[in-house]
Amino acid sequence: MIKVERVMHSSRTCDEIVAYMADFAHTEQWDPGTISCRQVDAGAPVAVGTTWLNVSSFRGRRTELRYELTRMDDDRLTFVGRNRTATSTDDLHFEPDSGGTRITYRAVVEFHGVARLATPLLKKEFERLGDEVAEQLPAALEEDLGPSASGPRPA
């Protein structure tokens, strides 16, 4: 099992971020590995049980996972993606912080069958992807949601 955690800050409110991130299709903007992500029941309201087909590239190979929104609270979202080779859980926690929001992103990947043997070899690659998410997610929030009322966070 591989676990990666990153903490980020956004000038956006928790409500804005949760509303945006509840639609897992937005991973195209902030997840460096995602090639495409489409809601299976396109046009239906996003709620617990909503599913997406996510196509990603990892180490030069394409992989598809079917993600389901398993938890949707005012301060937390959890998505679980599955295929024959792996189960991936993306858990996001949001809390007000310094006029914006502190985002804690946790990813847990559990490989199945023979793929489990590669787990120790892949940890470093998932850490690198976590670093890229920490860079791209706050930027995607600002770009996709537009300027916030509170302005940018001071450096």
JODAPE-V321800 format. One line per field, one symbol per residue. ss: DSSP state (h for helix, s for strand, l for the rest). phi: phi as a letter, one per 30 degrees, with the letter a starting at -180 (. if undefined). Layout:
ss = ???
phi = ???
This chain:
ss = lssssssssslllhhhhhhhhllhhhhhhhlllsssssslllllllllllssssssssllsssssssssssssllssssssslllssssssssssssllsssssssssssslhhhhhhhhhhhhhhhhhhhhhhhhhhhhhhhhhllllllllll
phi = .cbbbbcbbbdddeedddddddddddeedbcdddcaabddcejdddaejdbbcccbcbhicdbcbccbdcbbcdbabbbbcbadcabbcccbcbbeahibbccccbbbbcdchddeddeddcedddddddddddddddddddddciddddidddd
